[in-house]
Amino acid sequence: MKIGDAVSILDDDLRGHITSVKPNGYDVKDEFGFVYFFPKDKVLLLDKSLYDDIKVSVKKENTKPVSKKHKKEAFRIDLHFENLVKNPHDYESFERLMIQREKLQESIEFCRKHKLKRMIIIHGIGDGVLQNMVYDVIRGLADVEYDDDGFFYHQSGSIELIFK
């Protein structure tokens, strides 16, 4: 080591430059201008080219797993009759409405049993018979929020329920 070399001190949080070389050690000037004497075995040379050949590898960050309970997707049920039975033409209109009502009530109980927070009921746009039946069912429910007089009351084909 020679005068002017950047050094670090072993077992101490100190860096600086060598100001003078003595037979048994070095005088080291730190970043604040103080000069210290250290024996030769405590002074380490800071070689900046030492780290030039080392390649830095970027590790993939582990993603935190999200539990099913905190899943943001809402449970969706489509009450279009074609999706509920195999032969929709075999049923009368009153039977259709009752089957749709039963399916809606089963789905609401499923959401409550599994503690799902949100449910989207798709009833479609039509004469409003199914929509009125859906609103009649959900008006009788406790601990449920929904928008029954909003802007999309007659324009949208779905209702979102939020379970408390």
Order of alpha helices (4+ residues) and beta strands (2+ residues): beta-beta-beta-beta-beta-beta-alpha-beta-alpha-beta-beta
